[in-house]
Amino acid sequence: MDFLKRLGISAENDGTSTGTSTFSTKNATKLDSYSPIDNKLIGSVYSTTKNEYEQVVTTSTAAFATWRMMPAPQRGEIVRQIGDALRANKDDLGRLVSLEMGKILQEGLGEVQEMIDICDFAVGLSRQLYGLTMHSERPNHRMYEQYHPLGAVGVISAFNFPVAVWSWNAMLAAVCGDTIIWKPSEKTPLCAVACQNIIQDVLRKNDLPEGIFCMINGDRTVGEWMTSDHRVPLISATGSIRMGKQVAQVVAGRLGRSLLELGGNNAIIITPNADIEMAIRATVFGAVGTAGQRCTSTRRLIVHDSIFDQIKDRLVSIYKNIRIGDPLKEGTLVGPLIDKDAVKNMQNALTSLKEAGGEVVYGGEVLSGGDYDSGTFVRPAICIAENHYQIVQDETFAPILYLIRYKEYSEALAYHNGVVQGLSSAIFTLNMREAEQFLSHFGSDCGIANVNIGTSGAEIGGAFGGEKETGGGRESGSDAWKIYMRRQTNTINWSNELPLAQGIKFDV
């Protein structure tokens, strides 16, 4: 495939990079990447060895000493060039995302556009790393706050967004003056290799040292080296709640920082005052987009009893016409799940639903034959459920939509908030009071709360993240950059006296 060659992807690829050079030990474990579309081998990378990991951390730490001395706007200029390089490679990289992860091409291209957008955001941010000034209670004193870079920060990303979420962290951390060590998902390593290849050209053209953008590859063991490493002051991890709890405990044990983006169990409330067609369109995209493998995917639809059957019937009619198949082909709306384990998890979830007393209204079956020979294509499922079912409380990374009835608005809010996850949420209503209540302190308890748009498809300008067991992290826009820096309060005495705060007298 020509686009793979243009991205520097071959049958065997180095799995470790220090920014301007790549290397691997050929007798290390090899990670094979198979496309979920047809189960064919795309290419392989070599897992990072412990010696290589040490080399990466040493190189990244050394680069930090140089990179942090470069003025922030100059660091922003490098990120601007990375954004331009991504623009030049958008079609190829978007196609690789679709091939290796399985999302449709439009979503693959959209993911690369997110990378470009965060580069643009970071360039502007490089001139806006603002601190604060405040008045001192002591005469002829000045107080202010400023921010300093942390060091070599670690980023652990998930398969469902194999490039975008890393860039949210990496580009902001870079303009803040940090260096970055990236451990991508072992399910999508080639996307990471392609990104490193793109960045290498930019760093070399600017005669920058190795170690600003690094990559390590491998299973959870490689990630554990980084999470337990005191030389890496911040770990940003995206993944399951189970994984996030383990990362948080290890990092907290060494008093490091964690930025966690974990599970979502996102709901849309549809009230009788909703624009029904708008709500339906948002629900379908949220539920079946990326084959239900987004952390912001719509998993629960909380519908007023008076319009429940209308919503259910409309969804079934749309689901019957959704085109499932090769995500690289135009017109496809749903591609495959990432692997056969994901298919098995979906089937187990549907079995658990039925055992709890729920009903599968439509879909859910595994597709086979013809274009579906890989065994990872499924038909998105519409189910009727109760919010308290354990399987509804759990997040299943698959296109399962649970329809839940409510009668009173307070009941809908209680259902909505009655899960341990707290990432994204939405309400569809044209009633101002319902909308404002949803956004109030006693409304949605999620990090993201929307009115008349769905749960999925956040813009990079706003801080992205969730509450409760979603981890509390914030990435991307707003003031999310502060997590990648350390805050320092400064007081300067320009008088010839030495007064103490709080009026304390201590004469010697």
Secondary structure by P-SEA (a helix, b strand, c coil): caaaaaacccccccccccccbbbbccccbbbbbbbcccccccbbbbcccaaaaaaaaaaaaaaaaaaaaccaaaaaaaaaaaaaaaaaaaaaaaaaaaaaccccaaaaaaaaaaaaaaaaaaaaacccbbbbbbbbcccccccbbbbbbbcbbbbbbccccccaaaaacaaaaaaabbbbbbbcccccaaaaaaaaaaaaaaaaaaccccccbbbbbbcaaaaaaaaacccccbbbbbccaaaaaaaaaaaaaaccccccccccbbbbbbccccaaaaaaaaaaaaaccccccccccccbbbbcccaaaaaaaaaaaaaaaccccccccccccccccccaaaaaaaaaaaaaaaaacccccccccccccccccccccccbbbbbbbccccccccccccbbbbbbbbccaaaaaaaaaccccccccccccccaaaaaaaacccccccccccccccccccccccccccccccccccccccccccccbbbbbbbbbccccccccccccccc
